[in-house]
Amino acid sequence: MINKSIICLWLLLLPVLVMAQQKILVSDFGIQPNTFVDATPAVQKAIEACRNKPGAILEFPAGRYDFYPEHAVKKKYFISNTSSETEVSEHTKTIGLFFEAHKDLTIEGNGAEFVFHGKMITWVFDSCENITLRHVSMNFEHPTMAEMSIKTVTPQYVIATIQPDSRFTIQQNRLEWYGNGWRMKIFHAVLADTARGVNTYSSWTPFYNSRAELIAPYMVKFTGDFSRFKAAPGNVLTVRDGIRDEVGAFIRHSKNIHLDSVTMHYMHGLGIVAQFSENLYYDHVQVVPKENSGRVMASFADGMHFSGCKGEIKVEHSHFKGLHDDPINIHGTQLKVTEVVSPRVLKLRFMHPQTYGFAAFFAGDSIAFLHAASLQLFGNGMIKSATLISEREMEVTLTTDKPAALKAGDCLENITWTPSVAIRNCRFESVNTRGLLVTTRKKVVIENNTFYRTGMHAILIADDASSWYESGPVADVLITGNTFEECGYNQAPGNYVIAIAPENHELVKGYMVHRNIRIENNTFKIYDYPVLTARSTDNLVFTGNHISWTDNFMKPQGPVRASFNLTACSRVQLLKNDFNTPFRPTVSLHNMAAKALKTDLPVLPAR
């Protein structure tokens, strides 16, 4: 016999369980896949129908859905590392799928493909919590990056085949790239050697100055001075505008965001940007060109960009291939003190032209004070109140008096908004820049990844208060089980596979910017001498790694030089590594005593 109390409990819970399993089908809003009509307005209605339905699933049947800018949500956003006032005067963004203040929602794609037109942010999560986006791919009908395959190269002319997705016209004998609502004005070019997986910086200038002639469908002959253009038949020249007026996707002031089996075949702008958000979990995310599309680039700039986030960042089982900038960049933003209004009131300024306009401090945040030139920390504090008084300036009130040493020109770092990071089982390839940039005080684990022929450092740990103003120091980093293969070819002679390179332009004797970095049990396949460079780092350990020499990629890009370059470091261990190289690796020391290093390698005289 069933207990009556159990029945009563079941009846009470039934509405909650029904709500938790509720599905909102986009087809109920008049949307059908594979129609090529604008799904934007109806999808936005379906998104609104999910509001206040915790546990709901917004479901897309498999197929293609098209999103056009004409009926898309328009909203003003200032986004880190994007565009300056001189580059973009209007910051209103065009958004394909807009989620604001949604909670406990799953967006189920069922393998659907979302295709965007013009310049758009594909999706935005603003002030959302507990959101999962899964089983969906994003692409653009006409990507904002043009591509053409080189067929013939001579000093006097070049013949190239235009990728069919790249829209162009020839006007007054000059080839012009254009798309829905845009024309390319500033040219940034990267040459892709797809056979070798090598991407190098190039130039559109000789093409811009040449005479263009259509000699067959999608085939153009450029006649001019190509004596300095370096390319080979089969290479693909990729060209984009230099202005980051949109981003690939945007997560703002959100918490517990999961991306699961999401593929970005193309993104316009900076990539998937998370700004002042918490607990971000990306699993099986691919930033790669669509298979059999003929395209070689998937992102206008970065793949994933995390600015001022906290909690956990996890990127696992993901793949980055074909990007014009860094696949992953994780950092905070340091603001410069421009005026000490009173012992507790400071005026601060965003310093980099492309990062400004958003609140970088909030009431209750813990902060660190640092001298900009040396990156030396000299005190902590807490924010009582913070106000954005202009697009470039903030005014903050502290809970206690400022440190006596603080003066105009020093900087503040927000140490509340710093995440722990885990990047595991990912692949980085076909990128002309770095593979991974990370600066955070919390624990960092970089494990079991493959970095294949990244153009610059596979991993860069920086921190600066003079250029990008990207914070901050690291305190616990483990780099283990990774494979680094033939990285750094765009950065010779300083083409180190891993660079720990804080931009402290003034060295303070005995002060270390970074600390506790362990590089253990990795495989390095190198074609040139440099392996690791480090500056102002304490307790750096490089051990148990296997370093082998490859001679089928390219010749060394410089003279014989030290594989390990150390500047003003302390407590460094370079021990018990396995070298299968045709040379004996050496260590170069600068501004540090030999006793600060324990090694079984030859050490060059300190300088």
N, C-alpha and C positions, 0 to 999 in steps of 0.2 A: 504494500500500500504506500503511495507516494505521500510524503509529509506535506501538509498544507502550507507550512512556512516556506518550503522549497518552491511550491507553485507560486506563492505570492511574490517571492524574490524574483522568479523567472519573469513574471508579468511586469514587474517594475523595471527589470533590465532590458526587456524586449525592445522598447523604443530606442534605447541607447545603442543596442546592438544593430538594429536596423539602420540607424543613422550612421553608425561607424562603417557600415558596408555599402552605403548609398553610392550609386554610380550616376554621374552626370554625363550623358552621352552627347558628344557634339552633334551627332546626327539628329538629335531632337531639336536642334536649333537651325535646321535647314542646311546643314553642311554635309556635303558628300565628297569623298576623296576623288581625285583624278578628274576633276571638272575644269581645272585651271582658272576658275573664277576666284575673285577676291574673297577669301575666307575670314579676313580680319575682323569686320564688324560682328559677325555671328559668333566667332570664337571668343571675342571679348564679352559678349552676352553670356556665353556658357561659363566663362571664368567668373563673372559676377554671380552666377547662379550657385557657385560653390561657396560663396561667403556664408559664414556662420553655420557651416555644416562640417563639424570636426570629423575627421576620418573619411571624408568623401574622396571619391576617385573620379577625376576628370578624364574621360576615356576617348581616345581617337581610334577609330577603325583604321587598319593598315591602308596605306596608299599615300598619294601626294596631296598636300595642301599648300595653296599659294597665298602669300601675304604681300599686299601692296601698301605703299606709303600714304596714299590719298586718304584712307579712312583709319589709319593707325593712330594710336594714342600719341599725343605730343606732350612732352613734359620737360621742364628745364632741370638739368643736372650738371653739376660740376664734378668731373671725374678725374681722379689722380692720373698723372703721366699722360695726359691726352693733348690738349691744344691750348695755346696762349691767347691772350686778348688780341694780339695782332694777327694771329692765324685764323681765329674764329671769333667773330664779334657777337654771335648769337648762340647760346648754349642749349637751346631747345632740341631735345632728341626725339627721334621718330622710332616708335617701339612696336614690334610685331605682336608680342603677347605680353600683356602688362598685368602683373599680380601685385596688389598693394594691400597690406594688412591682412593677408590670408594666413590661416593657421590650419595645421593638421590636414594637409592636402597632398594627394598623389596625382601627378599628371602621367598617365599611362599612354605611351605612344603606340604600342603594339607593332613597332617597326616602321612607323609612319615617317615620311620625309616632309619636312617643312621647307618650302622654297620661297625665298625673299627676293623682292624686286627693288632696285634703287639702293640708296644708302639707308640702312636701318640697324637698330639694335634688335637682335632676334627675340630676346626675352629679357624681362626685368622682374626681379623679386625685390620689392621695396617694403621694408618693415614687416617681413613675413617670418613665420616660425613653423618648424616641423614640416618642411616641404620636400617632396621627392619628385624629381623629373627623371623618367626612365624610358628606355627602349624607343629612342627617336633620333633622327638625324636632321641636321640643318644644312642648307646650301643656298646659294644665290643663283638666280637665272643667268645673270651677267655679272660675275664678280668684278669688283672695283680694281682688281689687279690684272693687267693685261699680260698675256704670254705669247711668245712666238718662238718657233723652232728654227734654229739657224741651219740653212741648207748649204750656202756657199759663202766663203769669206775670202776677200781679196783686199789689198790696200785701197782699191778704188771703189769697190761696191760690195754690198752684202745682199744676199737673197734669203728671205725668211718666209715661213708659212705661219700665218696667224692662227692661233687657237680659236675654233669657231665660237666659243663663249665670249671672246673678247671683241667688243664692238669698236669699229674704227671707221674713219672716213679720210679721204685724201682731199685736202683743200689747198689750192695754190701750191701744189707739188709737195705738201708737207702732210705726213700722217698724223692724225689727231685721234686720241683715245677718248671715248665718251660712254655714257650710260644713261639710265633713267634719271634725269635731273642733274647730271654732273658732266663735267669735262675735265680731263686731267691737265693741271697747270704746273705743278711742281713734280719733278721726276726723280724717283729713287729706284735704282736698278740693281738687280742681283742676277748673276748668271748661274744657272743650274746645270752641272754636269751630271746628268741622271745616271749615266753608266757607272760612275764612281761614287755617287752620293756626295758630291762636293759642291758647295754653294759659295761663290765668291762675289765680292762687290764689283759692280760694273758701272756703266754710264750710258745714259740715253743721249748725251750731247752730240755725238757724231751722227746719230739718226735724226735728231732734231734739226741739225744743220744740213742735212742731205736732201736730195731730190727723191721723192717717193713715187713709185710707179706700180700700179697693179698689173701684173703680167699674167695672172691666172687667178681663178677663184681662191681667195684667202692667201695668195702668194704675192709678195711685194718685193720689188727690187729697190734698194736704197743706194743711190749713187752719190759719192762724196769722199771725204777723207777718213778712211778707216785704218790708217796706218798704225794707230795706237789702240785699236779695239782688239782685245784678246778673246778669242772664242774659236771653237772648232765645230764642224758640222755635227749636228745632233744635240748640241747644247741648246738650252732653252733660256732665252732672255725674258726675265719677269720684271714688270715695271708698274709702279704705283705712284699715287700722289703722296706727298710728304705730310699731309694734314690729317690728324686723327680726330675727325669731327664726330664720329660715333665710336662705339665699341662693339665687340662681338656679342656679349651678353653682360648683364650688370646685376650684381647682388649688393644691396645697400641696407644697412641697419637691420640685418636679418640674422636668424639664429637656427641652427640645426637644419642645414640645407644638404640634401643628398642628390648627387648626380650619378645615375647608374645606367651604364650602357648608352651614353649620349655621344653622338658623333657630330663634330663640327667640320663639315667638308670645306667651308669657307667662312671667314669672319672678316668684316670690314672694321678697321680700327684696331684697338689694343688687344682684343681677345676677351676671354671670360674674366671680367674684373669684379673682385669682391672688395668692398670698401666698408670699413668699420662694421664688420659682421663677425659672427661667432659660431664656431663648430661647423666646419665645412668638410664634407666627405665626398670625394670624387673617386668613383670606381669604374674601371673600364670606360674611361672617357678617351675618345680618339679625336685628335686634331690632325686630320690627314685628308689629302685630296680624294675625291670619289673614285673608286676603282673603275678603270676603263673610260674615264672622262677625258683623258689626254692632258689633264692639268697636273702641274707639279707643286703648286702652292696652295696651302689651306688657310693661311692667316696673313693678313695685312701687316701685323706686328707680332706681339706676344701671343702665347697660347693661353696661359693662365696668369693673372696678375692679382696679387693679394696686397692690399694697402691698408695698414692700420687695423688688422683683424686680431681676434683673441680666441681663447679656447683652444680647440684642436683644428689643425689642417691636416687632412690625410688625402694623398693622391696615390692611388694604387692601380696596378694593372692597366696603365694608360699608355698611349702611343702618340708621339709628336713627330710629324714628318712634313716638311715643306712650310717653313715659317720665315718671315722677314725679320723677326726679332726673337727674344728669349722665350723658350717654351714655358718656363716657370720663373716668376720673380716674386719674392716675399719680402716685404719691408714695412717700416713705418715711415713717418714724415717728421723731420725735425724743423721747427720754426725758430727763426732768429729773433732775439730780443732787440727791438728798435728803440724802446724807451722804458726806463724805470720810472713809472708814474709816482709810485710810493713804495714803501718797503713791502707791500703786499699786492700791488697792482702793476702788471706788466703789459706792454703792448708788444705783440708778436707779428711777424710777417712771413708769409709763404715766399720763398726765395726763387724756386725754379719756375721759369715761365709757364711750364705745362702742368703745374700742380698748384691749385688754389681754389678758393670759392666754397669750401666745405668746412664744417666744424671739425677741428682736429683734436679738441680737448672738451671734456664734459665735467660737470660737477661730480666730485668724488674720485676723479682719476688721480692715480699716483704719477708723479713726474720725476725726471732726472734733469739736472742742470749740467751742461758741458761747455767747455771752451771749444769753439769751432775749429780753430787751426790744429789743435792737438788731439781733439776728441776726448780730452780728459774729463771724466766725471768728477764733480766736486760737491755734490749734495743732492738730496731728494726733497720732495715736497708733495703737496696735495692741492688739487684745484677746488676752490669753494664755489666759484662761478666762472663761466666762460661765455663770451659773446663774440659773434662774428660781426665786426663793425664795418667791414667792407669786404669786397671780394678777395682782397689781398691781406687783410689784417684781422687779428683777433685781440681782444682784451681779456686777460684772465686775472682773477683775484685768488690769491693763495690763502690757505687756512692759517699759515704762520708766516713770519717775515722771511724774505728771500735770504739766501746766503750772502754774507758780506762780500764775497769775491765776485758776485754776479755783476755784470756790466753790459751795456749795450754792445751787441756783436756776439754775445754768447747765445747758446741755443737751449731749447727745451725739447725733451723727448717724452712722449707719452708711453709709460711703461706698464700701464694697465692694459692697453690694447697691443699686446704682444702674444703671439700664438706659440704653442708647441707644434712641431712639424714632423710628419712621417711621410716619406716618399719611397715607395717600394714597388719593385717589379714593373718598372716603366721602361720605355724605350725612347731615346732622343736621337733624332737623325735628320739629315737634310736641312740643316740650319746654318746660316752664315755667322751667327753670333754665339752666345754662350748656351749651355744646356740648362743650367739651374743657378739662380741667384737666391741666396737666403741670408737675411740678417734679422735675428730675433734672440732675445735673452733666454727664451724657454728651450726645452730639450728639442734637439733636431736629430732625426735618424734618416739617413739616406742609404738604402739597403737594396741589394740585388737588382740594380738597374743597369741598363746598357746605354752608354754614351758613344754613339758611332759617328765619327768624323764631324763633330761640332766644329764650326769654323774658329771659335775662340775657346777660352777655358771651358772645360766641361762643367766645372763647378767654380763659382766665384762667391766668396764671402767678403763683402766690402765694408760699408758703413762710411758715411761722409756727411759733412756739414759745409760743403763748399761748391758742389756741382748739382747733383740731383737731390741732395739733402735727404737721402734715404737712410733711415736708422735701422738698427743700432748695433751694439756689440753682441757677440755670441758668447755663451758661457758653458754649453754642453752640446757638443756635436759628435756624432758617430757616423763615419762613412765606411761602410763595410759590405763586402760581397759583390761589389760592382765591377763591371767591365768597362774600361776606357780604351777605345780603339781609335788611334790616329787622329787625335783631336788637336785643335789649335792652329791650323794651317793659315788662318787669316791674321795671325797675331805675332808672327816672327819679328825679331828674335826672342821676344818674351812669351813664346807660345807654350806656357806651362799648362799641364793638364788640369791641375787644381791650383787656384790662386786665392790666398788669404791676404787681401789687399785693402786694408782700411786706408782712407785718404786723410791720414793725419800728417799734414804737411810740416808740422813742427813736432819733432820727437822730444818727449820728456823722459829724461833718463830714469829708468826703472818703472815707467808706467806702461802697462800693456792694455791695448784696446780689446783684444779677443783672448779667450782662454779656454782650456779643456777641449781640444779638438783631437779626436782619434781617427786615424786613417789606417784601417786594419783589414788584411785579408782580401784585398782587391786585386784585380788583374789589369795591368797597364800594357797595352800594345803600342809602342811608340815608334815613330819614324825619325825623330829628331831628339836632341839631348835633354831638353827641359821636361821636368816631371812636376815639381812642386815649388812654389814661391810663397813665402810667408813673411809678414811684417807685424811687429808689435804684438806678438802672440805668446802667451804663457801656457806651459804644459801642452805642448804639441807633440803627438806621438804618431810616427809613421813606421809601422811594423807589420811583418807577416805578409807583405805584398809581393806579388810576382810581376816582374817587369821584363818584357821581352821586346826584341827588336824586329821590325818588319821592314823589308826592303822592296816590297812590290807596290807601294803607295806613291811616295815621292821622295826625292832626295832631301837630306837635311837642309833646312832653310837658313842656316847660319854656320859659323865656325864651331869647332869643338868648344863647349862651355859647360859650366856646372849644371848638373841635373837638379840640384837642390839649392835654392837661393834664399838665404835667411837674413832678415834685417831687424835688428833691435829686438830679438826674441829672447825668451828665457825658458829654461827647463824643457829643452827639445830633445826628443829621442828619435834617432833614425837608425834602427837596429833590426837585424834578423830578417832582412828582405832578400828575395831571390832574384838575381839579375841574370838574364840570358841575353846579353848585349855584347856587341863587338868592341866595347870600350869599358873602361873602369869608371863608373859614376863618381862624381866628386861633389863636395858641398862648398858653397861660397858663403862667407860670413861678412856682414856689414854692420858696423856700429854695435857689435856685441863681442863678448869675450868667448874664447874657445871653451871655457869651463861651463858655459851655458848649454853646451851640446854634448850629448852622448851618442856616439856613432861608431860603426865599424867600417866607415867609408873614409877615403882620403879627404882632408879638409884643406882648402886653399887658404892662404894667409888672409887674416881679417883685414878689412879695409874700412 
